Amino acid sequence: MLAEPSKYQTKDSTFTPALQRARRPWLVRNALTGIGLLGFVGAVYAYSMYAVKQDDFSDVGMPPLPPQSESDKKIETSGG
């Protein structure tokens, strides 16, 4: 069963003037809250990238390379 259509939306799912008037007092506050949240998330992301970029990973050992087989050596020396 489908839900009843809202009395604040027209048949083509646009807002009625009554809903627009009801939402108007919170428009600026919601926009400022969204901008604030976006700024906070952006700052956390930028700080994280800055902090990770400073790490040089010199204290992490590299695993040894796997031994090469004879066929791999022939491919490398033949040029292609």
N, C-alpha and C positions, 0 to 999 in steps of 0.2 A: 504494500500500500504506500502511496506517495504521501509525503508530508504536505500539509496545507500551505499554500503560498502565504508569505508574510504580508501583513497589511501595510508595511512600509516599503514594499517594492511593487513596481508595476509588473504587468505580464511579461515584459521583455527584460526583467531583472535589473532595472535601473532604480535608483533611489527616488523616492517621492519627495516633494518639497518639505513635507512634515519631518521626514528623517534627516534631510539636510539641515533644517533648522535645529533639530535636536542634537545633532553632532557638532554644530558650529562652535559652541563654547569650549570644546575640548580639542579643536583642531590644532591650535598653536601649541598647546601643552603636549599633545601627542607627537607633533613634529619635532619639538625640542627634545623630548625624551628619545625619539628615534635617532636624532643626530648625536645626542650624548652617548647612547649605546654604541652606535657605529664608531664614534671617536674612541671610546674605551676599547672596543674589540680591535680596532686598527692599531692603537698604541700597544696593546699586549702582543699583537702579531709582530709589529716592528721591533719591539724590545726582544722578543724571542729570536727573531732572525739576527739581530745585532749580537746577542749573547752567544748564539751558536757559531756565528762567523768568527768570533775571537778564538775559539778552541782550535788548536792545531793538531790534535789527536796524536801527538808525538809519544804519548805514554801507552798507546795501543799498539801491540805487536802485530805485524803482518804475518799471515799464515804462509808456510813455504809453498812455492809453486809446484804444481804436479809435474812429475817427470814427463819429458816429451818422448813420444815413440819415434821410431825411425821414419815412418811415413809422414809425420808432422814436420820433421826436419827437412825431408826432401821437398815438401811443398814450399817451405820458407826459402830454401836456397835456390829453387828453380825460378822464382820470381812470379809465381802466380798460379 
